[in-house]
Amino acid sequence: MIDALSVAAEGGKAAIAKPMKGIGSGVFEIALPFRGNAFRVVYAVQLGDDLWVIHAFQKKSTQGIKTPRHEIELIKDRLKRLKEMLR
């Protein structure tokens, strides 16, 4: 995860980073399996000059690869509050 975030901080996009659909432009997700679990980090790159990590979590969905609705709502809320703070 840290390698992918470092690439993003330097203006690039790591191969394991994918745009997070339905959230907005400039928001990416990194998903990594580890010891039978799935971990995700959501970050935004188009907010000023900084890289912002919006949310990090262990995915425990029973819905396959789909991100749970409560995680999506939390990400949207945090992104909204961050944008308001940066105005």
C-alpha positions in Angstrom: 0.0 0.0 0.0 2.7 2.4 1.0 4.5 1.9 -2.4 1.3 2.7 -4.3 0.6 5.8 -2.2 4.2 6.9 -2.7 3.8 6.7 -6.5 0.6 8.7 -6.2 2.3 11.4 -4.0 4.9 11.8 -6.7 2.2 12.4 -9.4 1.9 8.9 -10.8 -0.6 6.0 -10.5 0.5 2.6 -9.4 -0.7 -0.4 -11.4 -2.7 -1.6 -8.4 -4.6 1.7 -8.0 -7.9 1.9 -9.8 -10.4 4.8 -10.1 -13.2 4.3 -7.5 -16.4 4.4 -9.5 -19.4 6.4 -8.3 -17.3 8.6 -6.0 -15.9 11.3 -8.3 -13.0 12.2 -10.4 -9.5 11.9 -8.8 -10.5 9.3 -6.2 -8.7 6.0 -6.4 -8.8 2.7 -4.5 -5.9 0.3 -3.7 -7.0 -3.3 -2.9 -4.5 -5.9 -1.6 -5.1 -9.4 -0.4 -3.1 -10.4 2.7 -3.3 -13.8 4.4 -6.8 -14.6 3.1 -8.2 -11.1 3.9 -8.7 -8.1 1.6 -7.6 -4.6 2.6 -8.4 -1.4 0.8 -7.2 2.2 0.9 -9.2 5.0 -0.8 -7.3 8.2 -1.6 -7.9 11.5 -3.5 -5.3 13.2 -5.6 -7.1 16.2 -7.1 -7.6 18.2 -3.9 -5.0 21.0 -3.9 -1.3 19.9 -4.0 -1.6 17.1 -1.5 -2.5 13.4 -1.4 -5.3 12.7 1.0 -6.1 9.2 2.3 -9.8 9.2 2.7 -10.4 5.8 4.2 -8.6 2.5 4.9 -10.4 -0.7 5.9 -10.4 -4.4 5.9 -13.1 -5.6 3.5 -15.4 -8.2 5.1 -18.2 -8.2 2.5 -20.2 -11.2 1.8 -21.1 -9.6 -1.6 -18.0 -10.8 -3.5 -15.8 -7.9 -4.7 -18.4 -5.2 -4.2 -17.5 -2.6 -1.6 -20.1 -2.6 1.2 -22.6 0.3 1.1 -21.7 1.6 4.6 -18.1 1.9 3.5 -19.1 3.8 0.3 -21.3 6.2 2.4 -18.4 6.8 4.8 -16.0 7.6 2.0 -18.5 10.0 0.4 -19.1 11.8 3.7 -15.4 12.1 4.4 -14.6 13.4 0.9 -17.4 16.0 1.2 -16.1 17.2 4.6 -12.5 17.3 3.3 -13.6 19.4 0.2 -15.5 21.8 2.5 -12.5 22.1 4.8 -10.2 22.9 1.9 -12.3 25.7 0.5 
